[in-house]
Amino acid sequence: MVESPQENGPDVLAEEQDIRNILVDALNKLPEREREIIALYYYDELTLKEIGKVLNVTESRISQLHSQAILRLRGYLAMMKGTLL
């Protein structure tokens, strides 16, 4: 018999927590407006058009800011990739 690996072992849980901490740190490094857009889009599940109405800017501008925020997050996470290995 071969023992199946534990999916939620302490090492997996610790790694998941590390990833969450890095992501939270990355989000906190975003400018406030970009952080707000990310929160409204992913947490509150608003559309870009709805976020534009909330922030009183065009949907196109929200799309630009969202893209910029995602690029910043990707860049930060790419730099942090070495700490995850």
C-alpha positions as a Markdown table, in Angstrom:
| # | Residue | x | y | z |
|---|---|---|---|---|
| 1 | Met | 0.0 | 0.0 | 0.0 |
| 2 | Val | 1.1 | 3.5 | -0.8 |
| 3 | Glu | 0.2 | 6.2 | 1.7 |
| 4 | Ser | -1.6 | 9.1 | 0.1 |
| 5 | Pro | -0.2 | 12.5 | 0.8 |
| 6 | Gln | -2.1 | 14.7 | 3.2 |
| 7 | Glu | -3.5 | 17.6 | 1.3 |
| 8 | Asn | -3.8 | 19.8 | 4.4 |
| 9 | Gly | -0.7 | 18.9 | 6.2 |
| 10 | Pro | 1.2 | 21.5 | 8.2 |
| 11 | Asp | 3.6 | 22.2 | 5.5 |
| 12 | Val | 0.9 | 22.9 | 3.0 |
| 13 | Leu | -1.0 | 25.1 | 5.4 |
| 14 | Ala | 2.1 | 27.1 | 6.2 |
| 15 | Glu | 2.9 | 27.6 | 2.5 |
| 16 | Glu | -0.7 | 28.8 | 1.9 |
| 17 | Gln | -0.4 | 31.2 | 4.7 |
| 18 | Asp | 2.9 | 32.5 | 3.4 |
| 19 | Ile | 1.3 | 33.1 | 0.0 |
| 20 | Arg | -1.6 | 34.9 | 1.5 |
| 21 | Asn | 0.8 | 37.1 | 3.5 |
| 22 | Ile | 2.7 | 38.0 | 0.4 |
| 23 | Leu | -0.5 | 38.8 | -1.5 |
| 24 | Val | -1.8 | 41.0 | 1.3 |
| 25 | Asp | 1.6 | 42.8 | 1.4 |
| 26 | Ala | 1.4 | 43.3 | -2.4 |
| 27 | Leu | -2.1 | 44.7 | -2.2 |
| 28 | Asn | -1.1 | 47.1 | 0.6 |
| 29 | Lys | 1.7 | 48.4 | -1.6 |
| 30 | Leu | -0.8 | 49.5 | -4.3 |
| 31 | Pro | -2.0 | 53.1 | -4.4 |
| 32 | Glu | -5.2 | 53.6 | -2.5 |
| 33 | Arg | -7.4 | 54.1 | -5.6 |
| 34 | Glu | -6.0 | 51.0 | -7.3 |
| 35 | Arg | -6.5 | 49.0 | -4.1 |
| 36 | Glu | -10.1 | 50.2 | -4.0 |
| 37 | Ile | -10.7 | 49.2 | -7.6 |
| 38 | Ile | -9.3 | 45.7 | -6.9 |
| 39 | Ala | -11.5 | 45.4 | -3.8 |
| 40 | Leu | -14.6 | 46.5 | -5.6 |
| 41 | Tyr | -14.0 | 44.3 | -8.6 |
| 42 | Tyr | -12.9 | 41.1 | -6.8 |
| 43 | Tyr | -14.4 | 41.3 | -3.4 |
| 44 | Asp | -17.7 | 43.2 | -4.0 |
| 45 | Glu | -17.9 | 41.8 | -7.6 |
| 46 | Leu | -18.9 | 45.0 | -9.2 |
| 47 | Thr | -18.5 | 45.5 | -12.9 |
| 48 | Leu | -16.0 | 48.1 | -14.3 |
| 49 | Lys | -19.0 | 50.2 | -15.3 |
| 50 | Glu | -20.4 | 50.1 | -11.7 |
| 51 | Ile | -17.0 | 50.9 | -10.2 |
| 52 | Gly | -16.8 | 53.9 | -12.6 |
| 53 | Lys | -20.2 | 55.2 | -11.2 |
| 54 | Val | -19.0 | 54.7 | -7.6 |
| 55 | Leu | -15.7 | 56.5 | -8.2 |
| 56 | Asn | -17.2 | 59.0 | -10.6 |
| 57 | Val | -14.9 | 58.2 | -13.5 |
| 58 | Thr | -15.4 | 56.5 | -16.9 |
| 59 | Glu | -15.5 | 52.8 | -17.3 |
| 60 | Ser | -12.5 | 53.1 | -19.6 |
| 61 | Arg | -10.4 | 54.8 | -16.9 |
| 62 | Ile | -11.4 | 52.1 | -14.4 |
| 63 | Ser | -10.2 | 49.5 | -16.9 |
| 64 | Gln | -6.9 | 51.3 | -17.3 |
| 65 | Leu | -6.4 | 51.6 | -13.5 |
| 66 | His | -7.4 | 47.9 | -13.0 |
| 67 | Ser | -4.9 | 46.8 | -15.6 |
| 68 | Gln | -2.2 | 49.0 | -14.0 |
| 69 | Ala | -2.9 | 47.5 | -10.6 |
| 70 | Ile | -2.7 | 43.9 | -12.0 |
| 71 | Leu | 0.6 | 44.7 | -13.6 |
| 72 | Arg | 1.9 | 46.2 | -10.3 |
| 73 | Leu | 0.8 | 43.0 | -8.5 |
| 74 | Arg | 2.3 | 40.7 | -11.0 |
| 75 | Gly | 5.6 | 42.6 | -10.8 |
| 76 | Tyr | 5.7 | 42.5 | -7.0 |
| 77 | Leu | 4.8 | 38.8 | -7.0 |
| 78 | Ala | 7.4 | 38.0 | -9.6 |
| 79 | Met | 10.0 | 39.7 | -7.3 |
| 80 | Met | 8.8 | 37.7 | -4.4 |
| 81 | Lys | 8.7 | 34.4 | -6.3 |
| 82 | Gly | 12.1 | 33.4 | -4.9 |
| 83 | Thr | 10.7 | 33.6 | -1.3 |
| 84 | Leu | 8.0 | 31.1 | -2.2 |
| 85 | Leu | 10.4 | 28.4 | -3.4 |
